[in-house]
Amino acid sequence: MMLRIRSRDGLERIQVDGPQITIFQLKTLIESQLQIPIQNQTISTDQNLLLAKAPADLLRFSDMTDPSTPLSALNLSHGSIIFLYYHGERTVRGGPTVSPAGSFGRKMTMDDLIAKQTRINRQESPHCDSVSFDRDSANAFQRFVNETLAFASKRGGFMYGTVTDEGRVEVDFIYEPPQQGLEDDLVLLRDPEEEKLVDAIAAGLGRKRVGFIFTQTIMQEKKDYNFSNKEILQAAELHAESELNEWVTVVVKLEANEDGAADVHFEAFQMSDICVKLFKDGWFVTEFGENDDPKLSKMKKDVVVGGKDVKEVDNDFFLVVVKIFDHQGPLSTSFPIENRKNLVMLRALKSHLDRTKSLPFVKRISDFHLLLFLAKSQGLGSDVPALAECVNTQTAVPEGIKATGSPDSFTSNKEFYCFPADPTLWF
């Protein structure tokens, strides 16, 4: 039976006899196979263990402190992930052989000298305190990739929300740009004009772009990595583009549980500072071959990892774990979401308004996806940010917000007030 051990050094694997072994026996195997003394180990099934900053923080993780508890009592089986915090230093197995350099070996170039100063160490703390998802928004995203795409192709979106003074990122909606999802690749077919509308609506709602969310397919789940090399490259590019210190990248994946059923998991990370810097400086190899190991990112020049010169870096070195919470935000997510396979028609707007007619009008339009639909297809582009401000403050929509179109079809050149007191006059 194989268990995956996630520590500050990345993801490693150990072999155990079966789920009947005890926690003490597991720690003994970690000591023998990973060279970490038992007394230095703290293990848990909670990934937040890796965020511990002081010995006192470790006391919160008590699920694996009883040495006599069998692994089966914790529902651990083949392929399960256990998180490991340890004191001290260690030499990670499998490092490459160091080639001679300097005056007793090959002649050093300026690139060599720069590489000697480019050290990739694990970043222990993220720049954001945590990320919290609006429940409806997160559910709408995972339900589509689970029930419609069946996790057979990748899907992605930009997360919009706020960042508190304490560094807590709160995600209130997800914009899904035009895209092509493949089994192991996600191509974003970004539309600059549409993104300008999205950002304008978000600003009216008091929100901004705060991160990127994407899915991994069921075939990727078998390849034993947190992010593939392609995902690292894409995440680093979007993080660098954002210039937001608190930018968060979230992966959604399907994992088998002990009962043989599948659970949807959300995992949040920040790309490390050195990862973003290396991307900006053009150090990443951006072409991928069929025989490349997806767990490793290739560099154009040597970098120093664990005291050794390498050109391939374990992707986990670029990831910083972020805590995840959820909340109930002020917006709804009941209107059809943009850029999916279904074409959103005007009748979807009428159906939405009919379904919510018992609510105050500002509540009926408190949906980002509805506002984007109006901005794109109903000639309201310049007025929608003002509408969004009404939604943000939950104040009445002014009668004077205008659009081009007729109350019957939104297609004539007559001018009318698109938000009269009676919304049924829209149709």
N, C-alpha and C positions, 0 to 999 in steps of 0.2 A: 504494500500500500504506500502511495506517495502523498506527502503533505508539502504544501508550499509555505515557505517561511518568508514573510515580508519584514524587512528591517531597514535601517537607514542605509544599508549597503545595497538595497535592491531586493529582487525576488530570487530566492534560492529554493532548492528542493532537497528533501531528505526522505529516506526510505525507512518505514517502520513495519513491524510484523502484522499489525492490524489494529482495529479500533478498540480491542480489549486491553491494550497497554495503558498504563497509568501516566499521569502528568509527570511524575518523577522519572519514569522510564523515557518519556519523550524528551525531557530536559537532558537526560544522560546521552541520548542520541544526538541532540543538538550540540552538546559538548564534543562528542567524538567526531561528528561529521562536519561541523562548522567551526570548531575550535573556539567556542565561547564557554568559559567556565560556568557551571551551574549557578554558583553564587552571584554571578553577574547578570543572570537572565531574569527578565520579567516578560511573561507571555500572556496573550489575551486573544479572544476572537473579535475584539473591538478595535477597529482601525485607528480610533482616536488615541490609542496608546502611543502612536508615533509622534503625537503632538506634545507629549509630556516634556516640560521644561525643567522640572526640579524633582528630586526624589519623593517629595510629598505628593506630587501629582500621581505617582505610580500606585498609591494606596487605593485609588478609585477603581482600579482594574483588578477585581478579586475573583473573576469567574474561573481562573486557572491557578489559584493559589494553593488549593488542597492537593498535596502530592499523591494521594491515594485515589483520586477521582479518575475513572477510566475515560478515554476519549469518547467512547460511545455515549456516555452520559451527556456530552456536550454536542451530540449530533455531528461529530467530525468523522469524515470518511475520506476515501480516495479523492485527492485533488483539492481538499479543503485548504483555506488560507488561514494561517495563524500569524499574528503580529508579534514581533519580538523587539523589545527594548533592552539594550545591554550597556553596561558601564565599561569603560576602557577602550582600547584599540585592538584591532585584529588585522591580519593579512587575508584579504579575500582570495579564495582559491581561483585558479584558472587564469591568472594574469599572464600577459604575453612576456616573452623574453626580451630583456632590455638589450638593445644593440649599442655597441661602443660609440662614443661621441667625444668631441673635444680634441685636445692635443694628442691623446693616445688612440684615437680612432679616426672616423671620417671627419672631414673639414666641416665646421658648422657655418651655416648661412644665416642671414638675418632672420629668415623665417624660422629657423631652428631656435634662435635666441628668443623670438617672440613666443614660440610654442612652449619653451621652458618656463615662461612666466604665465602661461595660460593653464591654470590648474582647475580641474572640475571636481569640486567637492560637493557633498550633499548639503543642500540648504535645509536647515532644520525648521525654520518658521516661515509661514506665508506672510504676505503683506496685508492680507485681510483676516479679520477675526474668524469669519464663518460665512457661509452662504445659506440663505433661506429661500425656499421656493413657494410661490403661491400654489396651493394644492390643486386647484382646478387647472391651472396652466400646465403644471408638471404632468397631471393625469391625462390631459388632452394630447400631450406629446407622446407619452409612453403608450397610450392606448392605440394611437395610430400606427406606431412602429411595431407594436405587438400584434394587434388584431388585423390590420390591413396589410402591412409589409411582412409580418411574421418573422421579423428580424432576419430576413433573407437579403435585404439590401440596406445600405447605410442611409441615414437621414441626419440633417443638422439644422441648427437655427441659432440666431443671435438672441441672447437674453437681455432684457431691458428691465431696469428697476432703479434702485437708489443705493447709495453707499452712506452709511451713518458715520457720525464723527468717530465712533469707536472702531470703524473699519468693517462693520457687518454689511455684507452685500445682500440686498433683498430683491429677488427677481419676481416681477409682477406679470410679465407676459413674454412670450417667445415669438419672434418673427422668423418665419421660414422662407428664405430667399429661393428663387429658382435654382434648381440643382439636379444633378444626376447621381443617384446612389448606386454603387456597385457592391460586390461582395466584400472587397477589401479596400475600396477607395471611395472618396466622396468629392465630387467635382461641384464647386459652387459656381453657378452661372449668374454672377452678381449683376444686378441692374442698378446703376448709379442713380438714375432718376427715381426709381421706386424707393431706394434707400434714403434719398433726401426727404421724400414724403414720410417715411417711417420715422426718421429722426425728428422731423417737424412735429408729427403727432406725439411722439414720445416727450418732446420738450413741453408741449402743451399740457401733457399729463404729469409733468414734473418728474419725468424719468429720463434715463440715458442708457446707452449701450454699456453693459457691465460684464459681458462674457459670451462664451460660445458653448453650445451643447451639441453633442453628436452621439450616434449609436454605433455599437459594434455588432456585427452579424453573428449568427450562431456558429458559423464556420470559424470565425476569429476566436471564439471562446475556447476552442480546442488548442490554441497555439501558445497559451501560457505566457501572456504578457499583459501589462496594464495598458500601455499605448504601443502601437506599432511605430516603426520609423516614419511611415507616411503621416501618421497622426501627430507625432511629435513635430514634424516639419510644419504641418498645417496649423497646429495650435500655436507654435512659436510665431508664425507669420501673423496670425490674427492678434495675438497678444502684443506683438511689436507695433502693429498698426494702430492699436487702441491708445497707446501711451498712457494707460490707466494702471497705476500701481496695484490696485485691488482686483484687476481683471481675473476672472475665474473661468476655468475650462472644466466642463462636466461631461462624463461619459455615462451612457446608459447601456446596460448589457443584460442579457438573459443568462441566468446561471441555474443549474440543476440543484435541487435541494435533496435532503435525505430520503424523501418519499418518492423520488423519481420525477416529481413535478418540477416546473420551472418558475423561478421568481425573477422579477425585474428589479435590477439594482441601479441606483444612482451613486456615482462616486465623483467627488469634486477634488480638483487640484489647481494649483497655480504652476505655471512654467517658471523654473528657477531664473534668477537674475542672469546667471551665466549662460543659460540656454537662450534667452532673448538677446543677450549681447552677441553671442556667437552667430545667431541668425542675422542680426543687423549687419554684422561685419562680414557676412558671406562665407562662413566657415563650413556650413553644412553641405554635404553632397546631395544634390537635389534630383539626381537620376537614380532609379532603382532597377536592379537586375533580378532575374527570376531566382537566382541562387542566394540572394542576400538574406541574412537572418533578420526577420522583422523586429526582433528584440533589441537590435543594435542600430545606432545612428552613426553613419559614416561621416568623418571629418576630412576636409581637403588637406589639412596639415596635422601634424602630431600635436596632441594635447597631453597633459599629465593627469593621470587618474591613478590614485593609490600609489604614487611615487613612480609610476611606469609611463613611458611614452607609448601612446596608442593612437590609432586612427579610427577605432570603433569604440563607441561608448554605450554602455547599458542604458537604455531609455529611462530606467527608473531614477538615474542620477539627475534627470532634468525635471522630475515631478516633486511637488511639495503638497502634502496632503492638507485638505481644507475640510473643516467640520461642516456637516449638512444639517439643516433644520427645515421646518416648513411653517407656513403661516397662511391665513386666509386674507388675501388682498382685497382691495376695493373694486377691482374690475371683474367682469364675468368673462367666460371663455366659451360661450354657447353659440356664437356665430361661426359659420364655416371658415376654416383657416386657409389662408392664401397659398397659392402655388402648390397645391396638392393635385392629385389626379382629377378630382371633381372640379368642374367649371362652376364657379359661384355666379348664379343668375339673380336678376332683380327679385324673382319670387322668393328667394331665400331671405331677402330683406323684409318683404311683406310678411312672410311666415314668422320671422323673428319678432317683428313688432306686434303681430297678432298674439303670439304666444306670451308676450310680456305686457299686454295692454293694461293689466291691473297695477303696474308699477308707475311711479312718476316718470315723465318723459326722459329726464336726464339719466335716470337709472336704466331705461330701456336702451340707451345708446352708450352705456358705460362698458364698452367692449372694444379693445384695440382693433381686432380684426374687422369689426363692422366699420369703424372709422376709416380704416385703410381702404376698405371696399368703396366707401363713399368718395374718398379722395381720388381713387384710381378710375372709377367707372361712372360716376354720376356728376362730373363737372364741378366738384366742390373742393378741389385741391387747395385753393387759397383760404377757404373758410373753415376747413376741418381743424386746423390748429386752434382756432377760436372755440370751436365745439369742444375740443379736447380740454381746453382750460375750464370750460363749464363743467365737464365731467370731473376734472381734478378737484374743483372746489365744490362740486355738487350744488351748483346754482342754476337757476332757470336759464334755458336757452333763449337768447334775444330773438325777437320776431324779425329783426332786421338783417339776420344772416341770409345772404342771397345766393342763388345758383342759377345757372342757365338750364332751361328745360321746362317741360310742362308738367302739371300735376299728374297727368295720366301716364306719361311715358319717359319723362326726362330727356326727350329727344328734340323738341321744337326749339326755336330760338326765342320764345317768349320768356320774359323775366318773371320770376315769382318768388315768394318767400317760401323757402323749402322747409321751414320749421314753423308752420302756423300752429295755433293752439290745438287744432285737431289733426294729428298725424295721418289720419286716414285720407286726408286731402292730397297726400303724396301720390296716390294711385288712382 
